[in-house]
Amino acid sequence: MRRRGNRKAKPGSTPRTVALMLILMPLCAGQARAQDTEERLSQVEMKLEQQQRRWEHLPRIHGILRGKYEYSPDLDASRFEVRNARLSAEGKLPLRSEYKLEVDLCDESSIKMKDAWVRVTPWKTLRLTIGQQRMPFSIDAHRNPSAQYFANRSFIAKQVGDMRDVGFQAGYDLSSGGNRTMLRIDGGIFNGSNLDNQKTAWFTSPGYSARIQYFPMDGIALVPSVQHQQIAERTASYTSVDFGAYYEKAGWHVEAEFLHKFYGKGAFDDCNAVNVMAIFKRSLKKKNGARFIQSIAGLSRYDYMQDHSSGKGGFVEGTRRLARTDAERHRMTLGITCAVSNPYFPTELRFNYEKYWYPHGGALKNEQDKLVCELMIRF
């Protein structure tokens, strides 16, 4: 019998084996390198997550500076102004709590505390907040200066609908199947004193405010809201109802808002206000690898308000009727906004022209036709 161990290899089998080994060796080495790379990436990700956990509770500092120049053709005069110099500190604390402190060092030449609140979030979709805060009302009146489109606020945002107070607010979010927020509900009760005399702001009839933001699809929002507040040292009150909507897609932002304000016990005539705006933003292409202006936007806005009383002027002498603080007016604003290419400190140059119409007179010096040039920096 022949021994198997003495069987000769077939001609050409050894070269084929060697060739196969030469082919497989780089593949095995490449697979090992790929595994090493994956392990290293996973280690880096773990380190980043650990670092983020350590940084999660550190305060985040934000700020906004707005300086502007205005020219009034009616007065044939100019002025410079620092409109805002805001600083804020906000962050998260253990056990699902948050906080925010915001102060404006130059709000029309005055130092004012804007926000000072603490919040707990029992779960991601529920927010419980107590402290000084903006009341949940309107679209434009609820915007922070860093999110505004124009150099000057609309009548709804400045005169008719703007309100901060001290109180308690609850918010809840509802998401669709795709983890997209579809409904956001916020409501709260407040002292009703508009930040004045907090220590003595005992109330039997609180101020209240509620807002619903409904997002039926990406880029579309419907926003109804209601607000009730005490004014004129709690000797009068008003209730405002607001409905707004906006569309935002492909560089466009189109927004419309209507507000109706009525006063308790006929202290003043009902006030209606309207705000309609359209903005188109377009990014600019790079030339020679660099650019100063990152994007440019064209803006237009029409807003209107009827005679209005904030209650700060008290009552007309000898009557129980509130004094008028703002005359009926129309305004058309056209503008251009240039975003400077700055990834660390977002910067915008704004050029606006405002045209006013007063049907029954009553224009103030600060509220007439004007050309506005503004430089805004955020950090």
C-alpha positions in Angstrom: 0.0 0.0 0.0 1.1 3.6 -0.7 1.5 6.0 2.1 -0.6 9.2 1.8 2.3 11.2 3.2 4.4 10.3 0.3 1.9 11.5 -2.2 3.4 14.1 -4.5 1.7 17.5 -4.9 0.2 18.1 -8.2 2.2 20.3 -10.5 1.4 24.0 -10.1 -0.5 23.6 -6.7 2.3 25.2 -4.6 2.4 28.4 -6.7 -1.4 28.7 -6.5 -1.3 28.4 -2.7 1.4 31.0 -2.4 -0.5 33.4 -4.7 -3.7 32.8 -2.7 -1.9 33.6 0.6 -0.4 36.8 -0.9 -3.9 37.9 -1.9 -5.5 37.1 1.4 -2.8 38.7 3.6 -3.5 42.3 2.6 -7.2 41.7 2.9 -6.8 40.4 6.5 -4.5 43.2 7.3 -7.0 45.7 5.9 -9.8 44.2 7.9 -7.7 44.4 11.1 -6.9 48.0 10.3 -10.6 48.7 9.8 -11.4 47.1 13.1 -8.7 49.2 14.8 -10.1 52.4 13.2 -13.7 51.5 14.4 -12.4 50.8 17.9 -10.5 54.1 18.0 -13.6 56.0 16.7 -15.8 54.4 19.3 -13.3 55.4 22.0 -13.2 59.0 20.7 -17.0 59.1 20.8 -17.1 57.8 24.3 -14.6 60.5 25.4 -16.7 63.2 23.7 -19.8 62.0 25.4 -18.1 62.0 28.8 -16.7 65.5 28.2 -20.2 66.7 27.1 -21.6 65.3 30.4 -19.0 67.2 32.3 -19.7 70.4 30.4 -23.5 70.0 30.4 -24.0 71.9 33.7 -21.6 74.8 32.9 -23.4 78.1 32.2 -23.7 79.2 28.6 -23.1 82.9 28.1 -24.8 84.8 25.3 -25.0 88.4 24.3 -26.3 90.8 21.7 -25.1 94.3 20.8 -27.1 96.6 18.6 -25.9 100.0 17.6 -27.7 102.1 15.0 -27.8 105.5 13.2 -31.1 107.1 12.3 -31.9 110.1 10.1 -35.3 111.8 10.1 -36.2 113.8 7.0 -39.1 115.6 8.8 -36.7 116.8 11.5 -33.7 117.1 9.2 -31.8 115.6 12.1 -29.8 112.5 13.0 -28.9 110.5 16.0 -26.8 107.5 17.1 -28.2 105.0 19.6 -27.2 101.8 21.4 -30.5 100.0 21.4 -29.5 96.8 23.2 -26.5 95.5 25.1 -27.8 92.3 26.5 -26.0 89.6 28.4 -27.6 86.3 29.5 -26.4 83.2 31.4 -28.4 80.0 31.1 -27.8 76.3 31.6 -29.0 73.0 32.9 -28.7 71.6 36.4 -28.9 68.1 37.7 -32.3 66.5 38.2 -33.8 68.0 35.0 -33.7 71.7 36.0 -32.8 74.8 34.0 -32.2 78.5 34.7 -31.8 81.8 32.8 -30.7 85.2 33.8 -30.8 88.1 31.2 -30.1 91.7 31.7 -30.0 94.6 29.2 -27.3 97.1 30.1 -28.7 99.7 27.6 -32.4 99.3 26.9 -33.1 102.8 25.6 -30.3 104.1 27.9 -31.6 102.2 31.0 -30.4 99.0 32.7 -33.3 96.5 32.9 -33.6 92.9 34.1 -35.3 91.0 31.4 -35.4 87.3 32.5 -34.8 85.6 35.8 -36.4 82.2 36.0 -35.9 78.6 37.0 -37.4 75.6 35.3 -37.9 71.9 35.9 -38.6 69.4 33.2 -40.1 66.2 34.7 -39.9 64.8 31.2 -38.7 66.2 27.9 -42.1 67.5 26.7 -43.1 69.2 29.9 -41.8 72.6 31.1 -42.6 74.2 34.5 -41.1 77.7 34.9 -41.3 80.2 37.7 -39.8 83.7 37.8 -39.6 86.8 35.7 -40.3 86.0 32.0 -42.0 87.0 28.8 -45.7 86.2 28.8 -46.6 83.6 26.1 -48.4 85.8 23.6 -48.2 86.7 19.9 -45.5 85.8 17.4 -43.6 89.0 16.9 -44.0 90.3 20.5 -42.4 87.0 21.7 -39.2 87.4 19.7 -35.9 88.1 21.3 -33.9 91.1 19.7 -31.5 88.5 18.3 -34.3 86.9 16.3 -35.9 90.1 14.9 -35.9 90.8 11.2 -36.1 94.6 11.2 -34.1 97.3 13.0 -37.3 98.5 14.8 -40.0 96.3 16.3 -43.5 96.2 14.9 -46.4 98.0 16.7 -47.6 94.7 18.0 -44.2 93.8 19.4 -43.5 97.3 20.9 -46.7 99.1 21.9 -49.7 96.8 21.9 -48.5 93.2 22.7 -45.2 93.4 24.5 -45.4 92.2 28.2 -43.1 90.6 30.8 -44.2 89.7 34.3 -43.4 87.5 37.3 -45.3 84.3 37.6 -45.7 80.6 36.8 -45.8 79.1 33.4 -46.3 75.6 32.1 -45.6 74.2 28.6 -46.2 71.0 26.9 -45.1 69.7 23.5 -46.8 67.1 21.3 -44.8 65.3 18.6 -45.9 63.5 15.5 -44.8 60.0 14.5 -41.6 61.3 12.9 -40.4 62.9 16.2 -41.4 66.4 14.9 -43.0 68.8 17.2 -46.5 69.3 16.0 -48.2 71.2 18.8 -46.7 73.4 21.5 -48.9 74.7 24.3 -47.8 77.4 26.9 -49.8 79.1 29.5 -49.4 80.8 32.9 -50.6 83.1 35.6 -48.7 86.2 36.7 -48.8 89.0 39.2 -50.4 91.4 36.8 -48.2 94.3 37.8 -45.8 94.2 34.8 -42.6 93.9 36.9 -43.5 96.9 39.1 -43.6 96.6 42.9 -43.2 92.8 43.1 -43.0 92.9 46.9 -46.4 94.5 47.2 -47.9 92.7 44.2 -50.6 90.8 46.1 -53.4 90.0 43.8 -57.0 88.6 43.9 -57.3 88.7 40.1 -54.0 87.5 38.4 -52.8 88.3 34.9 -52.8 85.3 32.6 -51.6 84.4 29.2 -51.7 81.3 26.9 -50.4 80.5 23.4 -50.7 77.5 21.1 -48.3 76.9 18.3 -49.6 74.4 15.7 -47.2 73.1 13.0 -49.3 71.1 10.5 -46.3 70.6 8.2 -42.7 71.7 8.0 -42.4 75.5 7.4 -46.0 76.4 8.4 -47.2 77.5 11.8 -50.6 78.7 13.2 -50.4 80.6 16.4 -53.5 81.8 18.4 -52.9 83.4 21.8 -54.7 85.3 24.6 -53.5 87.7 27.3 -55.1 89.4 30.3 -53.3 92.0 32.4 -53.9 94.7 35.0 -52.7 98.2 34.2 -52.8 101.7 35.7 -51.7 100.5 39.2 -54.5 97.8 39.0 -57.3 100.3 38.5 -57.9 99.1 35.0 -57.4 95.9 32.9 -57.4 94.7 29.3 -57.7 91.4 27.4 -56.0 90.8 24.1 -56.7 88.1 21.5 -54.1 87.5 18.8 -53.9 85.2 15.8 -50.8 84.8 13.6 -49.4 82.5 11.0 -46.2 82.2 9.1 -44.7 80.2 6.2 -40.9 79.6 6.0 -39.2 77.6 3.2 -36.6 78.0 0.4 -35.3 81.3 1.8 -38.8 82.8 2.3 -40.4 83.9 5.5 -43.9 85.3 5.1 -45.8 86.2 8.3 -49.2 87.8 9.2 -50.6 88.7 12.6 -53.8 90.4 13.9 -54.4 91.5 17.4 -57.6 92.8 19.1 -57.4 94.5 22.5 -60.3 95.5 24.6 -60.4 97.2 28.0 -62.4 96.3 31.1 -65.3 98.6 32.1 -64.9 100.7 28.9 -61.8 102.4 30.2 -60.6 102.9 26.6 -61.8 102.2 23.0 -60.9 98.8 21.5 -57.6 98.7 19.7 -56.8 96.6 16.6 -53.3 96.1 15.3 -51.9 94.3 12.2 -48.4 93.2 11.2 -47.6 91.7 7.8 -44.1 91.0 6.6 -42.2 89.1 3.8 -38.5 88.3 3.8 -36.4 86.6 1.1 -32.9 85.5 2.0 -30.3 84.3 -0.4 -26.8 83.0 0.2 -24.0 84.4 -1.9 -21.4 82.3 -3.7 -17.8 82.4 -2.7 -15.3 84.2 -5.0 -11.6 83.3 -4.8 -12.3 81.2 -1.7 -13.4 84.1 0.5 -16.3 86.4 1.0 -17.3 89.2 3.4 -21.0 89.0 2.9 -22.4 85.6 3.5 -26.0 86.2 2.6 -28.4 89.1 1.7 -32.1 89.5 2.4 -34.8 91.8 1.1 -37.5 92.8 3.6 -40.8 94.5 3.5 -43.4 95.1 6.3 -46.7 96.8 6.7 -48.0 97.4 10.2 -50.9 99.3 11.7 -52.4 100.2 15.1 -55.4 102.2 16.3 -55.4 104.6 19.2 -53.9 102.8 22.2 -53.4 103.2 25.9 -50.8 101.3 27.9 -52.2 102.6 31.1 -48.9 104.3 32.1 -50.4 107.8 31.5 -53.1 107.2 34.1 -56.6 108.5 33.6 -57.9 111.7 31.9 -58.4 114.2 34.7 -61.8 114.0 36.2 -62.8 110.8 34.3 -62.4 107.1 34.5 -61.1 106.9 31.0 -57.4 106.0 30.3 -55.2 108.6 28.6 -54.0 107.8 25.1 -50.4 106.9 24.8 -50.1 106.0 21.1 -51.9 107.6 18.2 -53.4 105.7 15.3 -50.9 105.1 12.5 -49.8 103.1 9.5 -46.2 102.3 8.6 -44.5 100.8 5.6 -40.9 99.5 6.0 -38.5 98.4 3.3 -35.0 97.1 4.0 -32.0 95.0 3.2 -30.0 92.9 5.6 -26.5 91.7 4.9 -25.1 88.8 7.0 -21.4 89.1 7.5 -19.4 85.9 7.2 -18.4 85.3 10.8 -19.0 81.8 12.3 -18.1 82.8 15.8 -19.9 86.1 16.2 -23.0 86.3 13.8 -23.1 89.8 12.5 -25.8 91.6 10.5 -25.9 95.0 8.7 -29.4 96.3 8.4 -30.6 99.2 6.2 -34.3 100.1 6.7 -36.5 103.0 5.6 -39.8 103.6 7.5 -42.7 105.6 6.1 -45.4 106.7 8.6 -49.0 107.9 8.1 -51.1 109.4 10.9 -54.8 109.7 9.9 -55.6 112.1 12.8 -52.2 113.5 13.8 -50.4 112.9 17.1 -47.0 111.9 15.7 -44.1 111.9 18.2 -40.5 112.9 17.2 -39.2 109.4 17.6 -42.1 107.9 15.5 -41.8 109.6 12.1 -40.3 108.8 8.7 -36.7 107.7 9.2 -33.7 106.0 7.6 -32.2 103.4 9.9 -28.7 101.8 9.6 -28.0 99.1 12.3 -25.1 96.8 13.1 -25.9 93.8 15.3 -23.5 91.2 16.7 -24.5 88.1 18.6 -22.3 85.8 20.7 
